[in-house]
Amino acid sequence: GAVVSQHPSWVICKSGTSVKIECRSLDFQATTMFWYRQFPKQSLMLMATSNEGSKATYEQGVEKDKFLINHASLTLSTLTVTSAHPEDSSFYICSALNPGAGDTQYFGPGTRLTVL
Amino acid sequence: GENVEQHPSTLSVQEGDSAVIKCTYSDSASNYFPWYKQELGKRPQLIIDIRSNVGEKKDQRIAVTLNKTAKHFSLHITETQPEDSAVYFCAARRYSSASKIIFGSGTRLSIRP
């Protein structure tokens, strides 16, 4: 089946630094990927829709200058958390649409970010 | 925009009994309704989905029903087993490959031995 990977699986960083998270579709090409954030014991909240070759579409309340998204190829989208603060600590999950599988979204394993 | 409400937030059932989780949605244009199971620290896994042209779908012990008129859909798990313990999320989306999925708030299901 379709596989989506994320790297790193976890990261700890100091406040004020930037962190880049990669999301890859391993066996299919994804023109659309999504980035979610999930706080403990809460649901997945959509942050932005990442479109290959164009600008990402951000959800209301998500700062586009803080959460930089780049979808430079059909198999890779990156999320960069700039000037991270402790309140950015969360579980970040990406998903990718497989055009060959109808409308099914495949989720990555997630990245746990801890900002000290 | 779409709003998906889910209840209950927690559910505890005896092993072997059935579990039912209910969701409502607000956007009448939504016509794809997936259900996900998420274990602690792991990715959501699609367990079943239903489209608006179908009222019910079943896959072994799992079934989903959809009432488009009332804008609600439900997940039914029969003969529950310990490995069914997890958080379950309902979701809704307009039928478009680029449309975003909106998740419900989740139900933490515990199966008592």
Interface residues (C-beta under 8 A of the other chain):
Chain A: T31 T32 F34 Q42 S43 L44 M45 L46 T49 N51 F91 I93 L97 P99 G102 D103 T104 Q105 F107 G108 P109 G110 R112
Chain B: Y32 P34 G41 K42 R43 P44 Q45 L46 D49 F89 R93 Y95 S96 S97 A98 K100 I101 I102 F103 G104 S105 G106
